[in-house]
């Protein structure tokens, strides 16, 4: 499967899962409905992405003029450069999936202006979360490239300042939530959701790191259950479950009523990471957008786990 096909699976799968059983409560909306082509039920992917990127500009401006901090010209320019380098440069599948999911929950109705903005804002919160994880993950893995350009910490004059930039990215999420969702009945649930998913992802990263201590080559630790646990927590919750959970909360749903949907999405996230493990080894770096380092880093990837299941004792020794 191509890299682009792999990424399309994220949003296609979320759409399929939502069609299983989700039905939001109906009712009249107090907001004016927008009849433009941008986010109607028949809007194109190009329209959606254009609208989504416009919301990024608004959120960035809010953060660069946050009254909680007295910016200097230099600090504002630094944060702007850091955001533009790290947040909108990916395929945006996670963020766009929030809008897709919410549109499906509206069952063909056009979105109000407020719904368009809020669903995009939540999508960007996930993209901010992704940027936060990637900036720090690249430092931990000593990676070289990300999204076809040098990792942020490798940019001249950045270095370990990137650690603080990662912390800023994380804090920006809650500034966005506070500014735009504080008056919503689901605000507390949103904050809890982001906090829980961040914790789960950090724990998945921890398992990944302590399973592959630098200098150690203990393949006895590597197994399919360990791999599944790593990718479930490190990837599946924030990449697959979080976008749908955000849309569900916006639609007035109780997440506890959709555990089956969560389980399906987590399983699909695990499958997605298996594809990513394969691509890390075999995809062209020019196409993938990064130089894969799983082998060099001795990662507990799906490829090595499956190899250990199949190889002889002599072949296992070669892996060391």
C-alpha positions in Angstrom: 0.0 0.0 0.0 1.3 3.5 -0.8 2.0 6.1 1.9 -0.9 8.3 0.7 -3.2 5.3 0.7 -2.2 4.4 4.2 -3.0 8.0 5.4 -6.4 8.0 3.6 -7.3 4.9 5.6 -7.4 7.0 8.8 -10.3 9.2 7.7 -12.0 6.4 5.7 -12.0 4.1 8.6 -13.3 6.7 11.0 -16.2 7.4 8.6 -17.0 3.7 8.4 -17.0 3.3 12.1 -19.3 6.2 12.6 -21.8 4.7 10.2 -22.1 1.7 12.5 -24.4 3.1 15.0 -24.0 6.8 15.9 -27.1 8.9 15.9 -26.8 12.3 17.6 -29.9 14.0 19.2 -31.8 16.1 16.8 -33.1 19.6 17.5 -33.3 23.1 16.1 -30.0 25.1 16.1 -29.9 28.7 17.3 -27.2 29.5 14.8 -27.5 30.6 11.2 -26.8 27.8 8.8 -24.1 28.5 6.2 -25.1 27.5 2.6 -21.7 28.1 1.1 -19.8 25.3 -0.6 -17.2 25.2 2.1 -18.7 22.7 4.6 -22.0 21.6 3.2 -22.8 17.9 3.1 -21.4 17.7 -0.5 -18.2 19.8 0.1 -15.0 18.6 -1.4 -11.8 17.7 0.3 -10.2 20.9 -1.1 -12.9 23.0 0.4 -12.6 21.4 3.8 -8.8 21.7 3.9 -9.0 25.4 2.8 -11.5 26.2 5.6 -9.4 24.2 8.1 -6.2 26.1 7.2 -8.0 29.4 7.7 -8.9 28.4 11.2 -5.3 27.7 11.9 -4.4 31.3 11.1 -7.1 32.5 13.5 -5.9 30.2 16.3 -2.3 31.1 15.7 -3.1 34.8 15.9 -5.0 34.3 19.2 -2.0 32.5 20.7 0.5 35.1 19.5 -1.5 37.8 21.3 -2.4 35.8 24.4 -2.9 38.3 27.2 -1.5 35.9 29.8 2.1 36.6 28.5 3.7 39.9 27.6 5.4 39.0 24.3 8.5 40.8 23.0 8.9 41.1 19.2 11.6 38.4 19.3 9.5 35.9 21.3 6.5 36.4 19.2 8.5 35.8 16.0 10.1 32.7 17.6 6.7 31.2 18.5 5.2 32.0 15.1 8.2 30.4 13.3 8.0 27.3 15.6 4.2 26.9 15.0 4.4 27.2 11.2 7.3 24.7 11.1 5.7 22.1 13.3 1.9 22.3 13.3 0.4 22.6 9.8 3.1 20.7 7.8 1.7 17.2 7.9 -1.2 15.6 6.1 -3.7 16.9 8.8 -5.7 13.6 8.7 -6.2 13.6 12.5 -7.5 17.1 12.5 -9.7 16.9 9.4 -11.2 13.7 10.9 -12.8 15.7 13.6 -14.7 17.8 11.0 -15.5 14.7 8.9 -16.8 12.8 12.0 -19.0 15.7 13.1 -20.4 16.2 9.7 -21.4 12.5 9.7 -23.0 12.9 13.1 -25.1 15.8 11.6 -26.5 13.2 9.2 -26.3 15.3 6.0 -27.2 18.7 7.5 -25.0 21.7 6.7 -22.9 22.9 9.6 -23.5 26.3 11.2 -20.7 28.8 11.2 -20.0 28.1 14.8 -20.0 24.4 14.3 -17.5 24.8 11.4 -15.1 26.8 13.5 -15.4 24.7 16.6 -14.9 21.4 14.8 -11.9 22.8 13.0 -10.5 24.2 16.3 -10.8 20.8 17.9 -9.1 19.3 14.9 -6.2 21.7 15.3 -6.0 20.9 19.0 -5.2 17.3 17.9 -2.7 18.6 15.3 -1.0 20.7 18.1 -0.9 17.6 20.2 0.7 15.7 17.3 3.3 18.4 16.9 4.1 18.4 20.6 4.6 14.6 20.5 6.7 14.7 17.4 9.0 17.5 18.5 10.0 15.6 21.6 9.9 12.2 20.0 12.4 13.3 17.4 14.8 14.4 20.2 14.4 11.1 22.0 15.0 9.1 18.9 17.8 11.4 17.6 15.9 11.5 14.3 17.2 13.4 11.3 14.1 14.4 9.2 10.4 14.9 9.7 7.9 15.7 7.0 10.6 16.1 4.4 12.6 18.7 6.4 15.1 18.6 9.3 13.6 17.8 12.6 12.9 21.0 14.6 15.7 20.5 17.1 18.2 20.2 14.2 17.3 23.6 12.8 20.2 26.0 13.4 19.8 28.0 16.7 17.0 25.7 17.9 18.7 22.7 19.4 17.4 21.8 22.9 15.2 24.9 22.9 12.9 22.5 21.1 12.1 20.9 24.5 10.6 24.1 25.8 8.9 24.6 22.4 7.2 21.2 22.9 6.0 22.3 26.3 4.6 25.4 24.7 2.8 23.4 22.1 1.2 21.3 24.8 0.0 24.4 26.7 -1.4 26.0 23.6 -4.0 23.2 23.4 -5.6 24.2 26.7 -5.4 27.9 25.8 -7.5 27.1 22.7 -9.9 25.0 24.6 -10.4 27.6 27.3 -10.9 30.5 24.8 -13.4 28.7 22.5 -15.0 26.0 24.5 -15.2 27.2 28.1 -18.9 28.1 27.9 -19.9 24.8 26.3 -21.5 22.1 28.4 -18.9 19.5 27.2 -15.9 21.7 28.1 -14.9 19.7 31.2 -15.3 16.4 29.2 -13.0 17.8 26.5 -10.3 18.8 29.0 -10.5 15.4 30.6 -10.4 13.7 27.2 -7.2 15.5 26.1 -5.6 15.0 29.4 -6.3 11.3 29.4 -5.2 10.7 25.8 -2.0 12.6 26.4 -1.3 10.5 29.5 -2.0 7.3 27.5 0.3 8.4 24.7 3.1 9.3 27.1 2.8 5.9 28.8 3.0 4.2 25.4 6.1 6.2 24.6 7.6 5.1 28.0 7.0 1.4 27.2 8.6 1.9 23.8 11.7 3.6 25.3 12.3 1.3 28.2 11.8 -1.8 26.0 14.7 -0.5 23.8 17.2 1.1 26.1 20.2 2.5 24.2 23.0 0.0 24.1 20.8 -2.9 25.1 19.9 -5.5 22.5 17.6 -7.9 24.5 15.3 -9.4 21.9 13.7 -11.6 24.6 11.6 -8.5 25.6 10.1 -8.3 22.1 6.7 -10.0 21.5 3.5 -9.3 19.7 1.6 -8.4 23.0 4.3 -5.9 23.9 4.2 -4.4 20.4 0.4 -4.2 20.6 0.5 -2.4 24.0 3.1 0.1 22.7 1.2 1.1 19.6 -2.2 1.0 21.3 -1.2 3.6 23.8 1.5 5.5 21.8 -0.5 5.8 18.5 -4.1 4.5 18.4 -5.7 6.6 21.1 -4.7 10.0 19.9 -4.6 9.2 16.2 -7.9 7.3 15.8 -10.0 7.5 18.9 -9.4 11.2 19.8 -10.8 12.7 16.6 -14.1 10.8 16.9 -14.4 11.3 20.6 -14.1 15.1 20.1 -16.9 15.0 17.5 -19.0 12.9 19.7 -18.7 15.4 22.6 -19.6 18.3 20.3 -22.7 16.3 19.2 -23.8 15.9 22.8 -22.9 12.3 23.1 -21.7 10.4 26.2 -18.5 8.7 25.4 -19.3 5.8 27.8 -22.2 4.9 25.4 -19.7 4.3 22.6 -17.1 1.9 24.0 -17.6 -0.5 21.0 -16.7 2.4 18.6 -13.6 3.1 20.7 -12.5 -0.5 20.6 -12.8 -0.7 16.8 -10.9 2.6 16.4 -8.1 1.4 18.7 -7.8 -1.8 16.7 -7.6 0.1 13.4 -5.0 2.4 15.0 -2.9 -0.7 15.8 -3.3 -1.9 12.2 -2.3 1.6 11.0 0.9 1.5 13.1 1.8 -1.9 11.6 1.7 -0.3 8.2 3.9 2.5 9.5 6.4 0.1 10.9 6.6 -1.5 7.4 6.9 1.9 5.7 9.7 2.9 8.1 11.8 0.1 6.7 10.8 -0.2 3.1 9.3 3.2 1.9 11.4 5.7 0.0 12.4 8.5 2.4 11.4 11.0 -0.2 7.9 9.6 -0.3 7.7 8.9 3.4 8.9 12.4 4.4 11.4 11.0 6.9 14.4 8.7 7.2 13.3 5.5 9.0 15.4 4.7 12.1 13.5 1.7 13.6 16.2 -0.8 12.8 19.1 1.5 13.9 17.2 2.3 17.1 16.5 -1.4 17.8 12.8 -0.6 18.1 10.2 -3.2 19.0 8.5 -2.9 15.6 6.0 -5.3 14.0 8.7 -6.4 11.5 11.2 -7.6 14.1 8.4 -9.2 16.3 7.2 -11.2 13.3 10.7 -12.1 12.3 11.4 -13.5 15.8 8.2 -15.6 15.5 9.5 -17.2 12.3 13.3 -17.3 12.5 15.5 -20.1 13.7 18.1 -19.8 16.5 20.8 -19.1 14.0 18.8 -16.4 12.3 18.0 -14.9 15.7 21.7 -14.5 16.4 22.0 -12.6 13.1 19.4 -10.1 14.4 21.6 -9.3 17.3 
